[in-house]
Amino acid sequence: MKATPGARSWMAAGVRHELLTRVFPALRHDLASPVSVIRMAMLMFKRQATVKPVDTAAWQERVALVEGQVGALATGVRSLRDWELAVSDEGVTRSALVAQCTGLMRAAFELNGIRLHVGEGLAPGEGEQRFPAGAALRYMCLGVLSYLQDGAPQLGAVHIEPEGRDIVRFSATRGAAELAELADPHRAPRKLAIDAVALQLLAEDLGYFVALDGDTVRLSLVRRSNQ
């Protein structure tokens, strides 16, 4: 039986949930790190409070440290809104999008012996074009990376390069067979793998175009006009 539009939207939401689950450890780490620093600073406050006379310079240093970490924590909490598709944003540049997504996925990839290589053409620069709907593009970029991680046999590396004005090209290269065998247990269970159907379903729901050509995927950052 052919899936209804409503059912396809639910399935696409399931794909987004799986992608968010994969990057959640990195997001959690970014929130937990400032908390750990603040706790350590508070212990130092208590220790210094017993010292007479009070070292004013040391207190000021600790206060500045806590203020900085509170700011980082607040920024991290606010950034969680960036994952909500309904939230409007100022858009994202191609280089920033790739930097964000590779940063979130790098630990999981390298745990599997997979290298992420970002081309020089994706270095940040002045006057870069911003593409709207940053949250949707983030899901798409993570979807492509997960598709290659789950589906490319003996994956050794993923090379990410710009193409034209609004395309990102992801190319998988194969590694040693023994490395792939080591990596397989860490990949998503087969039922939760991001395969071609899941990736195309995500692209259709969010309104983007992805071209799958063997071990190469091209993602257009421009939304289709009917979205």
C-alpha positions in Angstrom: 0.0 0.0 0.0 1.4 3.4 -1.0 2.1 5.7 1.9 -0.1 8.8 2.3 1.4 12.2 2.5 0.8 12.3 6.2 2.5 8.9 6.7 5.5 10.1 4.7 5.8 13.1 6.9 5.8 10.9 10.0 8.5 8.7 8.4 10.6 11.8 7.6 10.2 12.9 11.2 11.5 9.5 12.2 14.6 10.0 10.0 15.2 13.5 11.7 14.8 11.9 15.1 17.4 9.3 14.3 19.8 12.0 13.1 19.3 14.0 16.2 19.9 10.9 18.3 23.2 10.4 16.6 24.5 13.9 17.3 23.0 14.2 20.8 26.2 13.0 22.6 28.1 15.9 21.0 25.4 18.3 22.0 25.3 17.0 25.5 29.1 17.3 25.8 28.9 21.0 24.8 26.3 21.6 27.5 28.0 19.5 30.2 31.5 21.0 29.8 30.6 24.5 31.1 28.7 23.0 34.1 31.9 21.0 35.1 34.0 24.1 34.9 31.4 26.1 37.0 31.3 23.4 39.6 35.1 23.4 39.9 35.1 27.2 40.2 32.5 27.0 43.0 34.7 24.6 44.9 37.6 27.1 44.6 35.3 29.9 45.8 34.5 27.9 48.9 38.2 27.2 49.5 39.3 30.8 49.0 36.5 32.0 51.3 38.3 30.4 54.3 41.5 32.3 53.6 42.1 35.6 55.4 42.6 38.1 54.0 40.6 37.3 50.9 42.6 37.4 47.6 40.6 39.9 45.6 42.4 39.3 42.4 41.8 35.5 42.6 38.1 36.1 43.3 37.8 38.4 40.3 39.5 35.8 38.1 37.1 33.1 39.3 34.1 35.3 38.8 35.1 36.1 35.3 35.6 32.4 34.6 32.1 31.5 35.9 30.6 34.4 34.0 32.2 33.1 30.8 31.0 29.6 31.3 27.5 30.7 32.2 27.5 32.6 28.9 28.7 29.5 27.0 26.0 27.4 28.7 23.3 29.9 27.8 24.5 29.9 24.2 24.4 26.1 24.1 20.8 26.0 25.5 19.6 28.6 23.0 21.3 26.7 20.2 18.9 23.8 20.8 16.2 25.9 19.2 18.3 25.7 16.0 17.0 22.1 15.5 13.3 23.2 15.4 12.2 23.4 11.8 9.5 25.9 12.6 12.0 28.4 14.0 13.0 31.1 11.6 16.7 31.8 11.3 19.1 34.1 9.4 20.3 31.2 7.3 23.7 29.6 7.1 26.7 29.8 4.8 27.9 26.7 3.0 31.2 26.7 4.9 29.5 27.1 8.3 27.0 24.4 7.5 29.8 21.9 6.7 31.8 23.0 9.8 28.8 22.5 12.1 27.9 19.1 10.8 31.4 17.6 10.5 32.0 18.9 14.1 29.0 17.0 15.3 29.8 13.8 13.5 33.6 13.8 13.6 33.9 11.8 16.9 31.5 9.1 15.8 33.3 8.8 12.4 36.8 8.7 13.8 35.7 6.1 16.4 35.0 3.9 13.3 38.3 4.8 11.7 36.6 7.1 9.2 38.3 10.4 8.3 36.4 13.5 7.4 38.3 15.8 4.9 36.9 19.2 4.3 38.2 20.9 1.1 39.9 24.2 1.1 37.1 25.7 -0.9 34.9 25.4 2.2 37.0 27.6 4.4 35.0 30.5 5.8 35.3 33.7 3.8 33.8 37.2 3.7 30.6 37.9 1.7 29.5 34.2 1.6 26.0 33.6 0.4 23.6 32.6 3.2 21.0 29.9 2.5 17.7 30.1 4.4 16.3 27.3 6.7 19.5 26.5 8.5 17.8 23.8 10.6 16.6 21.9 7.5 20.0 22.1 5.8 21.6 20.8 9.0 19.4 17.7 8.9 20.1 17.2 5.2 23.9 17.5 5.6 23.8 15.1 8.6 21.6 12.8 6.6 24.1 12.6 3.7 27.0 11.9 6.1 25.0 9.2 7.9 23.9 7.7 4.6 27.6 7.3 3.6 28.6 6.0 7.0 25.8 3.4 7.0 25.9 2.3 3.4 29.4 2.7 1.9 31.2 -0.6 2.3 34.7 -0.5 3.8 34.4 3.3 4.3 37.7 4.9 5.0 37.1 8.6 4.5 34.6 11.1 3.3 35.8 14.1 1.2 33.6 17.2 1.2 34.0 19.8 -1.5 32.0 22.8 -2.9 30.6 22.5 -6.3 29.2 25.5 -8.2 27.5 28.2 -6.2 25.1 26.1 -4.1 26.1 22.4 -4.1 28.1 20.4 -1.6 29.7 17.2 -2.9 30.4 14.3 -0.6 32.7 11.5 -1.9 33.4 8.3 0.0 36.6 6.5 -0.3 37.2 2.9 0.8 39.6 1.8 3.5 41.1 -1.5 4.5 38.8 -4.4 4.9 40.0 -5.1 8.4 39.2 -1.5 9.4 35.7 -1.8 8.0 35.1 -5.0 10.0 36.2 -3.2 13.1 33.9 -0.3 12.4 30.7 -2.3 11.5 29.6 -3.0 15.1 29.5 0.7 15.9 27.2 1.6 13.0 23.5 2.0 13.4 21.4 -1.2 13.6 20.2 -2.2 10.2 16.6 -1.2 10.9 17.8 2.3 11.8 20.3 2.8 9.1 20.0 5.8 6.8 19.6 4.2 3.4 18.8 5.8 0.0 15.1 5.6 0.7 15.4 7.3 4.0 17.6 10.0 2.6 15.4 10.7 -0.4 12.4 10.7 1.9 14.0 13.3 4.1 15.0 15.4 1.1 11.4 15.3 -0.3 9.9 16.3 3.1 12.3 19.2 3.6 12.2 20.3 0.0 15.8 19.7 -1.2 17.5 17.7 -4.0 20.1 15.1 -3.5 21.8 13.2 -6.3 23.2 9.7 -5.4 25.9 8.4 -7.8 27.7 5.4 -6.4 30.0 6.6 -3.6 29.3 10.3 -4.3 26.3 12.4 -3.1 25.6 15.9 -4.2 23.4 18.1 -2.0 21.8 21.3 -3.4 21.4 23.9 -0.7 18.6 25.7 -2.6 15.1 24.7 -1.7 12.8 23.6 -4.5 10.3 26.2 -5.5 7.2 24.2 -4.5 8.3 24.3 -0.8 
